Amino acid sequence: MEAGLKRIRLGIAGLGHVAAHQLAALRALPSEYEVVATCDRDPSRADPSCGATFFHDVERMLSHGGLDAVLVSVPPTEHAAVTRAVLECGLPALVEKPLAVSVSEFDALANLADQHHTILHSAYHAAFARELEWFINEGEARLGLGPLSGIRCGFFDPYIVDDTLLVSARHLGGAWMDSGINALSVVRRLVGRIRVDALRRTRVSNVACSDIQATLDFSFAVGGGGQGGRGGQGLVDTNWTLGRNEKTTRLFFGSSDAQIVLNHSSQRAVLFDGGSERVVADFASQHPRLVAHYLGVFLDFHARFMRGESNRRLTRELLEILYCDSGNV
């Protein structure tokens, strides 16, 4: 380990369906992290292979000590209570998206972090997709297609089957809460602040979630600068009813006919130009999608941890958009 770098002794609260991907990413970062404790109400979720001490509740894990930070990976409705317990111990909290179920709930947690002089940080895994990183760091300049003028995100999950919500999706809230925040984190890495033009959500009374589909129209300043504007146009579509597990971001470039599709499901960037189609970046063979995403999340958090920084400003901005029509602002 390089001089000056610290290995974070991490506790994980919640061992749900993404925990296997999170643990796989953490195992790939032995110089940055040591998972020393995990907790979950369900003892069958304990993973002896990770070498961590398992606890049945957060309070016992926190009182045991020996932690530098805690990953909060419980369902969104439980984020506030668990994060509050972590912050009150003076520990940094890395919280799954969405960090809070309202902007006011986030503000209360941010104030608590300030009182205890610690870090409150949100994990936006989609923002660290390898094909997205490639476009931002290399592809945009290499392909020379000009300024980005349009963005269309389609984030789809097959969570509604025969008009019934799958049990595994019940704690996710709805298509917009679950996938909207992911898409917004991708958009925010591509451009500056955006302007919300319209948000339309489809709710069905017999399906126990806040919405089954949502569409956000937004605008942004071409070139990514400024405070938003009408130079560039974008759309985010989240949908649980199509029977598709697919996440893509399509990019448009001014008067050019060329388009780039960042396929977050296949981890590829595809250039469409003049009727032809060409894969210009392919990361599928390196790591499974979610493992690759969490590698980026954990490397980013480690760097911020060392500097005493967080992404609180970004998180509040995204939560304001996420809840702009719900009364939860």
C-alpha positions as CSV (number, residue, x, y, z in Angstrom):
1,M,0.0,0.0,0.0
2,E,1.4,3.4,-1.0
3,A,2.5,5.8,1.8
4,G,-0.3,8.0,3.1
5,L,-3.0,5.6,2.0
6,K,-5.4,4.1,4.6
7,R,-7.2,0.9,4.4
8,I,-10.8,1.5,5.5
9,R,-12.2,-0.9,8.0
10,L,-15.7,-1.2,6.7
11,G,-19.0,-2.4,8.3
12,I,-21.9,-3.3,6.0
13,A,-25.5,-2.8,7.2
14,G,-27.8,-4.9,5.1
15,L,-27.0,-8.0,3.1
16,G,-29.7,-7.9,0.4
17,H,-29.7,-8.7,-3.3
18,V,-26.8,-6.4,-4.1
19,A,-24.5,-7.4,-1.3
20,A,-22.8,-10.2,-3.3
21,H,-21.8,-7.6,-5.9
22,Q,-20.6,-5.2,-3.3
23,L,-18.6,-7.8,-1.5
24,A,-17.0,-9.0,-4.8
25,A,-16.0,-5.4,-5.5
26,L,-14.5,-5.0,-2.1
27,R,-12.6,-8.2,-2.3
28,A,-11.0,-6.7,-5.5
29,L,-9.7,-3.7,-3.4
30,P,-7.7,-5.3,-0.6
31,S,-5.4,-2.3,-0.3
32,E,-8.3,0.1,0.1
33,Y,-10.8,-1.9,2.2
34,E,-11.1,-4.6,4.9
35,V,-14.7,-5.7,5.6
36,V,-14.6,-6.4,9.3
37,A,-18.3,-6.5,10.2
38,T,-21.7,-7.2,8.6
39,C,-25.2,-7.1,9.9
40,D,-28.7,-8.2,8.8
41,R,-31.9,-9.2,10.5
42,D,-31.9,-12.4,8.5
43,P,-29.0,-14.7,9.8
44,S,-29.2,-16.8,6.6
45,R,-27.7,-13.9,4.8
46,A,-24.4,-14.1,6.7
47,D,-21.4,-14.7,4.4
48,P,-18.7,-16.5,6.3
49,S,-16.4,-16.3,3.2
50,C,-15.9,-12.6,3.7
51,G,-14.2,-13.1,7.0
52,A,-16.2,-10.5,8.8
53,T,-18.0,-10.7,12.2
54,F,-21.7,-11.0,11.6
55,F,-24.3,-9.2,13.8
56,H,-28.1,-9.3,13.9
57,D,-28.6,-5.5,14.3
58,V,-26.8,-2.3,13.6
59,E,-26.5,-1.2,17.2
60,R,-24.5,-4.3,18.2
61,M,-22.2,-3.9,15.2
62,L,-21.6,-0.2,16.0
63,S,-21.0,-0.9,19.7
64,H,-18.5,-3.6,18.9
65,G,-16.2,-0.9,17.5
66,G,-13.2,-1.3,15.2
67,L,-14.9,0.5,12.2
68,D,-13.8,3.4,10.1
69,A,-17.0,3.7,8.0
70,V,-20.3,1.9,7.4
71,L,-21.9,1.0,4.1
72,V,-25.7,1.4,4.5
73,S,-27.4,-1.1,2.2
74,V,-30.7,-1.6,3.8
75,P,-34.0,-0.8,1.9
76,P,-34.6,2.9,1.3
77,T,-37.3,3.3,3.9
78,E,-34.7,2.2,6.5
79,H,-31.9,4.4,5.4
80,A,-32.6,7.3,7.8
81,A,-32.8,5.2,10.9
82,V,-29.6,3.2,10.2
83,T,-27.7,6.2,8.9
84,R,-28.7,8.2,11.9
85,A,-27.2,5.5,14.2
86,V,-24.0,5.5,12.2
87,L,-23.6,9.3,12.2
88,E,-24.3,9.5,15.9
89,C,-21.3,7.2,16.5
90,G,-19.2,9.7,14.6
91,L,-18.6,7.3,11.7
92,P,-18.8,8.2,8.0
93,A,-21.8,6.7,6.2
94,L,-21.8,5.5,2.6
95,V,-25.5,5.2,1.8
96,E,-27.1,3.4,-1.1
97,K,-29.4,5.4,-3.4
98,P,-31.7,7.1,-2.8
99,L,-30.1,8.3,0.4
100,A,-33.4,9.6,1.8
101,V,-37.1,9.3,1.1
102,S,-37.5,13.1,1.1
103,V,-35.3,16.2,0.8
104,S,-36.1,17.2,4.4
105,E,-35.0,13.8,5.6
106,F,-31.7,14.2,3.8
107,D,-31.3,17.7,5.3
108,A,-31.8,16.3,8.8
109,L,-29.1,13.7,8.2
110,A,-26.7,16.2,6.7
111,N,-27.2,18.4,9.8
112,L,-26.4,15.4,12.0
113,A,-23.3,14.7,10.0
114,D,-22.2,18.3,10.6
115,Q,-22.8,18.0,14.3
116,H,-20.6,14.9,14.5
117,H,-18.0,16.2,12.1
118,T,-18.3,13.2,9.8
119,I,-19.0,12.2,6.2
120,L,-22.4,11.6,4.7
121,H,-22.0,10.2,1.1
122,S,-24.3,8.6,-1.4
123,A,-23.5,5.5,-3.6
124,Y,-24.5,6.1,-7.2
125,H,-23.4,2.9,-8.8
126,A,-24.7,3.6,-12.3
127,A,-22.6,6.8,-12.4
128,F,-19.5,4.6,-12.4
129,A,-20.4,2.4,-15.4
130,R,-17.2,1.6,-17.3
131,E,-18.7,2.6,-20.7
132,L,-19.8,5.9,-19.2
133,E,-16.3,6.5,-17.7
134,W,-14.8,5.7,-21.1
135,F,-17.0,8.2,-22.9
136,I,-16.3,11.0,-20.4
137,N,-12.5,10.4,-20.2
138,E,-11.7,9.3,-23.7
139,G,-14.5,8.6,-26.2
140,E,-15.9,12.1,-26.5
141,A,-12.6,13.6,-27.5
142,R,-11.5,10.7,-29.6
143,L,-14.7,10.4,-31.7
144,G,-14.9,14.2,-32.2
145,L,-18.7,14.3,-32.7
146,G,-19.0,17.8,-31.3
147,P,-20.9,19.1,-28.2
148,L,-23.5,16.8,-26.6
149,S,-27.0,18.1,-27.5
150,G,-29.3,15.3,-26.5
151,I,-29.6,12.5,-23.9
152,R,-32.2,9.8,-23.8
153,C,-32.0,7.3,-20.9
154,G,-34.0,4.1,-20.8
155,F,-33.8,2.3,-17.4
156,F,-36.1,-0.7,-17.5
157,D,-36.6,-3.6,-15.0
158,P,-39.0,-6.6,-15.3
159,Y,-40.6,-6.1,-11.9
160,I,-44.3,-6.2,-12.9
161,V,-45.5,-9.6,-14.1
162,D,-49.2,-10.2,-14.9
163,D,-50.1,-6.9,-13.2
164,T,-48.3,-8.1,-10.0
165,L,-45.3,-6.6,-8.4
166,L,-42.5,-9.1,-7.7
167,V,-41.8,-9.7,-4.0
168,S,-38.1,-8.8,-4.6
169,A,-39.1,-5.3,-5.8
170,R,-41.5,-4.4,-3.0
171,H,-39.0,-2.4,-1.0
172,L,-37.7,-0.4,-4.0
173,G,-40.6,2.1,-3.9
174,G,-41.3,2.3,-7.6
175,A,-39.8,2.7,-11.0
176,W,-38.9,6.3,-10.6
177,M,-37.5,6.1,-7.1
178,D,-35.4,3.0,-7.9
179,S,-34.2,3.8,-11.4
180,G,-34.8,7.5,-11.8
181,I,-32.0,8.3,-9.3
182,N,-29.6,6.0,-11.2
183,A,-30.4,7.7,-14.6
184,L,-30.1,11.1,-13.0
185,S,-26.6,10.3,-11.7
186,V,-25.6,9.2,-15.2
187,V,-26.9,12.5,-16.7
188,R,-25.2,14.6,-14.1
189,R,-21.8,13.1,-15.0
190,L,-22.4,14.0,-18.7
191,V,-23.7,17.6,-18.2
192,G,-24.0,20.3,-15.6
193,R,-27.1,21.1,-13.7
194,I,-30.3,20.3,-15.6
195,R,-33.7,22.0,-15.7
196,V,-36.8,19.9,-15.2
197,D,-39.4,20.6,-17.9
198,A,-41.9,17.9,-17.0
199,L,-42.3,14.7,-14.9
200,R,-45.0,12.3,-15.7
201,R,-45.6,9.2,-13.5
202,T,-48.0,6.3,-14.0
203,R,-49.6,4.8,-10.9
204,V,-51.9,1.8,-10.8
205,S,-54.0,1.3,-7.7
206,N,-53.8,-2.4,-7.5
207,V,-49.9,-2.5,-7.7
208,A,-48.3,-1.7,-4.3
209,C,-45.6,0.8,-5.4
210,S,-45.5,4.6,-6.0
211,D,-45.4,4.2,-9.8
212,I,-44.8,1.6,-12.5
213,Q,-43.4,4.0,-15.1
214,A,-42.2,7.6,-15.1
215,T,-40.8,10.0,-17.8
216,L,-38.7,13.1,-17.1
217,D,-38.2,15.8,-19.7
218,F,-35.2,18.0,-19.0
219,S,-33.0,20.6,-20.7
220,F,-29.4,21.6,-20.2
221,A,-26.8,24.0,-21.5
222,V,-25.0,22.6,-24.5
223,G,-21.4,22.0,-23.6
224,G,-22.3,21.1,-20.0
225,G,-21.8,24.6,-18.5
226,G,-24.0,27.1,-16.8
227,Q,-27.1,26.5,-14.8
228,G,-29.2,24.7,-17.3
229,G,-31.0,26.1,-20.3
230,R,-32.8,25.0,-23.5
231,G,-29.8,24.4,-25.7
232,G,-29.8,20.6,-25.1
233,Q,-32.8,18.3,-24.5
234,G,-33.0,15.1,-22.6
235,L,-35.4,12.4,-21.5
236,V,-35.4,9.8,-18.8
237,D,-37.8,6.8,-19.1
238,T,-38.1,4.3,-16.2
239,N,-40.5,1.4,-16.6
240,W,-41.2,-1.8,-14.8
241,T,-43.9,-3.1,-17.2
242,L,-42.0,-4.0,-20.4
243,G,-40.5,-7.3,-19.2
244,R,-37.0,-6.0,-20.0
245,N,-33.9,-5.8,-17.9
246,E,-32.1,-3.1,-19.8
247,K,-30.4,0.2,-19.0
248,T,-29.1,2.4,-21.9
249,T,-28.2,6.0,-22.4
250,R,-28.4,7.3,-26.0
251,L,-26.3,10.4,-26.8
252,F,-27.0,12.9,-29.7
253,F,-24.6,15.5,-31.1
254,G,-26.0,18.7,-32.6
255,S,-26.5,18.5,-36.4
256,S,-24.6,15.2,-36.6
257,D,-26.5,12.1,-37.6
258,A,-24.2,10.0,-35.4
259,Q,-25.4,8.7,-32.1
260,I,-23.7,6.8,-29.3
261,V,-25.5,4.2,-27.2
262,L,-24.0,3.5,-23.8
263,N,-25.4,0.1,-23.1
264,H,-25.1,-0.2,-19.3
265,S,-26.5,-3.7,-19.4
266,S,-23.9,-5.1,-21.8
267,Q,-21.1,-2.7,-20.7
268,R,-20.6,-1.5,-24.3
269,A,-20.5,1.8,-26.2
270,V,-21.9,1.5,-29.7
271,L,-21.6,4.2,-32.4
272,F,-24.4,4.5,-34.9
273,D,-23.4,6.6,-38.0
274,G,-24.7,6.6,-41.5
275,G,-26.6,3.4,-41.2
276,S,-23.7,1.5,-39.7
277,E,-23.2,0.2,-36.2
278,R,-19.8,-0.3,-34.5
279,V,-18.8,-1.2,-31.0
280,V,-16.3,1.4,-29.9
281,A,-15.7,0.3,-26.3
282,D,-16.4,-3.1,-24.7
283,F,-15.9,-3.9,-21.0
284,A,-18.1,-6.9,-20.7
285,S,-15.3,-9.4,-20.1
286,Q,-13.6,-7.5,-17.2
287,H,-16.2,-7.6,-14.4
288,P,-19.9,-8.3,-14.1
289,R,-21.8,-5.1,-14.5
290,L,-22.7,-4.4,-10.9
291,V,-19.2,-5.4,-9.6
292,A,-17.7,-3.0,-12.1
293,H,-20.0,-0.2,-10.9
294,Y,-19.2,-0.8,-7.2
295,L,-15.5,-0.8,-7.9
296,G,-15.9,2.7,-9.1
297,V,-18.1,3.6,-6.1
298,F,-15.7,2.3,-3.5
299,L,-12.6,3.8,-5.2
300,D,-14.3,7.2,-5.3
301,F,-15.4,6.9,-1.7
302,H,-11.9,5.9,-0.5
303,A,-10.4,9.0,-2.2
304,R,-13.1,11.3,-0.7
305,F,-12.7,9.6,2.7
306,M,-9.0,10.4,2.7
307,R,-9.8,14.1,1.9
308,G,-12.7,14.3,4.2
309,E,-15.1,15.1,1.4
310,S,-18.5,13.9,0.3
311,N,-21.0,14.3,-2.5
312,R,-23.7,15.9,-0.4
313,R,-24.3,18.8,-2.7
314,L,-24.9,16.5,-5.7
315,T,-27.1,14.3,-3.6
316,R,-29.4,17.1,-2.5
317,E,-29.6,18.3,-6.1
318,L,-30.6,14.9,-7.4
319,L,-33.1,14.3,-4.5
320,E,-34.8,17.7,-5.3
321,I,-35.4,16.4,-8.9
322,L,-36.4,12.9,-7.8
323,Y,-39.1,14.2,-5.4
324,C,-40.0,17.4,-7.4
325,D,-43.7,16.3,-7.8
326,S,-44.2,14.3,-4.6
327,G,-44.5,16.9,-1.9
328,N,-41.5,15.4,-0.3
329,V,-39.2,18.3,-1.1
